[in-house]
Amino acid sequence: MTAPGPSRRSTPGLIVAAPSSGAGKTTVATALMAAFTRRGLAVAPAKVGPDYIDPRFHEAAAGRASVNLDGWAMRPELLDGLVASRTGDLVVVEGVMGLFDGAPAAGAVDDGSTAALARRTGWPVLLVVDAARQAGSVAALVHGFRSFDPAVPVAGVLLNRVGSDRHGDMLRRALDPLGLPVVGAVPRSAEVDRPSRHLGLVQAGEDPALAGWLDRLVELAEAHVDLDTVQGLARPTGVAPGRGEPLPPLGARMAVARDDAFGFLYPHLLDGWRAAGAELSFFSPLMDEAPDPSADAVLLPGGYPELHAGRLATAGRFLDGLREAAGRGARVYGECGGFMALGDALVDADGTAHRMAGLLPLETRFDRRRLHLGYRKVTTRMETPFGPAGTLLRGHEFHYSTIGQEGAADRPFAAEDAAGSDLGAVGLSRGRVFGSYLHLIDRD
């Protein structure tokens, strides 16, 4: 795919990528967003691929919503619309995994990699290199990533986790023959490491020290990164605004759970539902709030219910509100963590069973961890708010909990992985209550 020509009216952007996971993309991208925002720029953040955690750090740094740009799970017209929606003074996009890492492209327009987004948008790549254990070899690494695909514009290098000034000088001399701007050499700093758990970093909203962490990131960026050169690397995109209709809303009046237990929901879905005319209200299960009694649909997104199972089990207004909604015929839908909360019981890491809503015949367990991770192609096996039986959807799965027991119920979805391997019928449905471990992103 040839990169589009630039548009004078689009916001200049760049993509923060790396040779592999663990190089510090999130820290560097967030530092740049925060530093440019402190300079008074309107920074439009974004994240490549499916991710609920990193965009919340982006939002804290930039003071603006971050969107996911997913070439595998999103139709081209939806992806292009989200790219074109990034307006302001500067777009900063955090990549996913290594620059060229993506999913098998079975039936997909692209593989969802950072490189594919760079090709599509023409946004230049700032390559973040973990230089902690390198010297002269850094030149071979950077040369390989720069020359591997000429359609992927690697425009600069940022050296991360540099051991000393002398180490940084060695790395810069090694890179000089490439003629590629080295925009900074950031030293190793334990102060910027983030706490993590089973699904990634601890969520931004849960950390009372977040503001101090952002301050330290800005200090590092201002001291060790040539921010003017970084901004100068950015280029506009020629991608035209798309007109992709998002997934339809679950109802005309949707009550959406939103707190630390149920925080995994993509902004493009909320924006799309509002644009479709749905009225959205929000409630907190952890605060024992019930969904709006006038809602004709209730959504429990994914999140971390396994960390709050005891508290949820005693949230009587919340659980009774769910049962009341189902009893009056409202559509009730749960994704991943929300699916777990709709079941009979959730067994926590210590093996203690906590009673949940009891709307689906399901026991989930967090004491028997097994990673389930990957993109999913989905076919509905029954009529749902997303369309009639046979509707094709795309999404992903990411959880460590397992199903302990299931009772008799319909199966709302059939799933395949990204390579096209059949995963069988998934999820449960009873009456107007349904859910699964899937996180849905877009139509197919």
N, C-alpha and C positions, 0 to 999 in steps of 0.2 A: 504494500500500500504506500503510495506516495504521500508525503506530508503535504498538507494544504498550504497554500500561499497565505501570507499574513493579511490581516484585516486591520485597517487603521483605527477602527472604532472599538476593537476588542481590548481588554485589559492585558498588559504584558504579564506573562507567567513563566514560571520555571518549575521543574520537578526535582525534588530531592530524592536521589536513588543511591544504591550501594551495590557492591558485588555480591553481598549475601545478607541474610538476616543477622541481626546482632551487631551490626557495624555502628549503630547509633543514629539511624535515620530519624526516629521519633524525637530524640533529644535535639538533634541539629535542626530539624524542620520546625519544631516548636520554638527553639531559640531564635531562629530567623523571624518567625511570625511575631514573636513578642518584641524583638528588637526593632523591627520595621514599624510595628504599631506604636512603640514608644517614640519613634521619630515623627509620628503624626500621619503615617500612611494608612490608608484604608486597605487592609490586607484581607484577601478572600482566600480562606483555607480550603483544602480538599485532601482526600485520602484515596489512593488507588485500592480497589478491591473491597471485599467484605470485611468490615471492622467496626466495632461499636466503641472501643476504648480510646484509640488514638484521637478520633475527631473531637472528643470532649476536651482533651488537652489543647487541641488547636483552638477551640472556641474560647477557652480560658485565656490563651495567649493573645488572640486577635480580637476578642470581643464581638465576633461574628460567627454565625453558624458555619460549620464545615460539612461538606457533602461528600458522599462516596461516589467514585467514578469507576464503574465496573464493566469492563468490556466483555467479559464472559457472560455475566448474568443480566445485563441490560441490553435491550434492543438499541441499535445505532441511533435511532431518532431520540430516544430518551437520554442516552449518553451525551449526544451532541447538545441537547437542550440544557443539561446540567452544566456542561462545559461553558456554554454561552452565558449561563446565569451567574458565573463568577465575575462580578464587576467590582470596581474600586480602583485602587492605584496599582496593586500588585497581587497576582495569584501565586500562592505557594502551595505546591502539591507534595504530599509525602507519598513515596512509592511503597510497594509491597514486596517483601522477600528480596531476592536479588533482582537486578535490573531485568534480566531476561527470563526470570522464573514465572511460569504460568501453568494453567491447567491444560490437560489434553483438549484439543479443539474439536471434539466430536460434535459436529453440527453448529459450532459457534462461529461468530464473525471473527473473533480473535481469541487469544488464549488468556485474556485478563491480566497480562503482565504489564509492568511499568513501561517496558519498551514499546508495547503495542499502543499504549496511550500516548507516548511521545511521538510515535509515527503518525498517529491520527491527528494530534493537535498541533504538532510542530513546536511545542514548548521544549526549550532546551533542558538538558539534564545536568544537574550539579551532582557529581559523583562523590559520595562520602566514603572514604577509605579508612578502615581501621588499621592504622599504621603501627600499632603497639609492638608488633614483632617483625617489622620489615625495615629494610634500608634500601639498597639499590634495586631490589626486586620489585619495588612499588612501580617502577617505570614499565616493566613488562606487563604487570597487572593492568595498569591504566591504559597502556597502548592497546592491549587486547580488547578491553571493553569499548574503547573509542573506535576501533577499526572493525569490530565484529560485524556491525550492521550500519552502513553509512546513512541509512534513513533515520537512525536514532541519534539525535544531535547532542553528543556529550560535549558540553561547552566549558566545563571547569571542574576543578578538583578541590575538595576540602579534606584535609588530613585530620583525622580524629584520633584521640588517645595517644598523642605524641608524648614521648617520655621526657624530653628536655629541649632547650633551645638548640643544642648541638644536634640532637636527633632530627629536629625540624629542618635545620640547614642541610643535613645529609639528604633528606627526602626531597627537598626543593631542588638541590643540585642534580639528583637522579632524574627528576622530572623535567628539567630545563630543556633537553633536546626535543621534547614532544611539542613545545610551543603552546601548551595548554595552560590557561591561568590557574595558579594555585591560590585560591581566595582566602586561605587561612590554615593555621595549624593549631588545633585546639588541644590543650594538654589533658592528660588523664585527670579526672576529678571524681572522687567518691561522692562529693556533695551533690552531684547531679544524677546519681543513680536513683531509680524509682523502685519502690516496693512492688512485688508482683505476687500473683497467685495462679490458680490452675487455668484460668482463661486469659491470662495476660497481666498487664499492669493493674494495680488497684485504681478504681475509677477516680476521675478528677474530683468529682463532687464529694467524695468520701475523705479527702485529705485536707485537714485544717492547715497544713503547712504549704499548700499549693502556691500561694502568693509569694512566699519566700523562695520557693524553688524557681518560680518564673523570674524573680529578681536575679538570682544567681545565673540563670541561663543568659539573661540580657547582659550581665557583667562579662561573662565569658565571651559572648559574641562580640561585644564592643571592644574587648581587649585583644581578641585573637583572630577576628574575621574582618576582611575588608568588605564592609557592607555596601559601600558604593559600587565596588566591582560586581558583587553578587547581584545587586539591583540592575546593573548594566547588562548582565547576561540575559535577563528576561526578554521575551519576545511575545508579541500578540499571536493569537491563533486565527486561522481562517475558517475554523469550523462554524458552519451556519447554525442558527438556533433550530433545534428539532421540535417536533410536535407530537412526541410519543405520549399517548395517554397512559397514566400509571395504572396500577391495579385498582379496580373499583373499590369504593368504601364498603364496609360490612353492613352499613345501614345509613339512614338519613341523620340519625342522632347517635353518635358513637361515644361511649364512655371508655376512656383509655387509661389503664393503670400506668402510673409513672412515679417511680421512686428508686431507691438503691437496690431493691429486690427485682424490679421489673423496668429496667432502663434501656433495653436493647431494641430500639426502633429507628429505622432510617428516616431522616428528615424529608427525603423526597416523597415518601409515602404520605406523611402528614400533610405536606404541601399539596400533593395531588388530590387527596381526599377533600381538603378545603376547597380547592379549585373546582372539584366536582359538585360542590354544594353541601357537603356533609357538615353538620354541626358537631364539633369536638369538645368534650369536657374531659377533665383529668381528675383522677383520684389516687390516693396513696393507700395501698393495702397495709404498709408498715405503720401508718398512722391510724389504722383501723377505720378507714373511710370506705363507704359503700359506693358502688357506681350510681350515677344519676338514675333515679327511679323512672325518669321519662325516656331513658335511652332505649332505642330499639336494637342496639348491638353493643356488646362489651368485648373489648380486646385486652388480653393479658399478654404483653410482649415477653420476650426472653429476659434473662437477667441472672440473678444469684439467689433464687429462693432457698437453695440448699444451705446458704449461710445464715438465713433468717427463719428457718423452718419452725422453731419453737415459737417465735413471735407471731408468725402467720397463723399457726394453729390456734392461737388464743385470740385472734382478731375476729371476734364474733360478728361485728357489723359488716365487715368485709365479706366473710364467708356466707352469712345469711343474705347479703345483698346479691351475691352471685347466684345463689339458689333461687332467690326471688325473681331475678332477671330471667333465669331459665324457665321458671314456673309460669311466667306471664308470656312466654314465647319469644323473648328477645334472642337474637343470635349471639352466642357466646363462643369466642374463639381464643385458643391459647397456642402460643409458639414457644417451644423449648421450655424455658422456665415456667411460662404461663401454662403450658400443657401439664407440667408436673403439678402445678397448683390446682388444676381441675380434677386431679385424680383422687383416689381414696386416701392415700398416704404417701408421705415422703420420708424415706429413711436417711438420716443424716450421716456424716462421716464417722460418728461414734456408734452407729448401729441403732440409734433410737428412732422409732417410728413416730411421726407427727401426722395427725389427722389433717387432711386438706378438704377441699370443697365437696368431694364425693359425687361429682357430676359425670365423671367418666370412670369406668372400671379399671383402675390403673394404680399400681404401686411402683414408684421409682426409688432408686437406691443410689446414694452417694458413697456408701461404704464399699462398693464394688466398682471402683473406677476403671473406665476404659475409654480411651480417646476415640471419639467419632468426629471426623473432620473432612470437609470437602464440599465442592459444588454439587448441586443436585438439579437434574432435569425432572420435572414433576408433571404428572397427568392426573387430573381429578377423576375419581371413580364415581362421583355422584355430583348432583347439582350443589354448588356452593355460591356465596356472594361473588366469587371470582369468575363465575360463568357456569355453563352446563357441564354435565359429565363429558370428559374428553378434553377439557380446557388444558392447554399447555402452559406451564409456568417454569420459572427458574428461581433458584435460591441456593442456600447453603446450610450446612449442619456443623455445629461446633459445640460439643459437650463431653463431659466426663461421666455423668450419671448414666445409669443403666436401668432397663425395665426389669423389675423383679417379678411382677405378676400382671397379667391382663385378663379381663373377663370378656364375655361375648359382647361385641359391638361391631358396627360397620367400620370399614377402612376407607377414609376419604381420599387418600392419595396413593398413587404408584410412583416409585422413584427409581432413577438411574443415577449413577455417579457420572463425573465429567467425561470418563472414557466410554460411557455407554453401557456399563455393566449393570444388569438388573438387580435392584435392591429389594424388589417385591413391594407388596402393599404395606403402607406405613400409616401411622396415626390411628385415632379412634374417633368415632362419631356416635352420638346417642341423641335422638331428637334434634334439637337445633343447637346442640353443644358439640363442638368438634375441635380438634387440635392435633399437633404432632411435634416432633423435634425439629421440623424444618423452619428456617427463617426465609420467608418468601421475599423476593426482590422485585420481580417484574414478570410480565407475560413472556412467553417464548415467541 
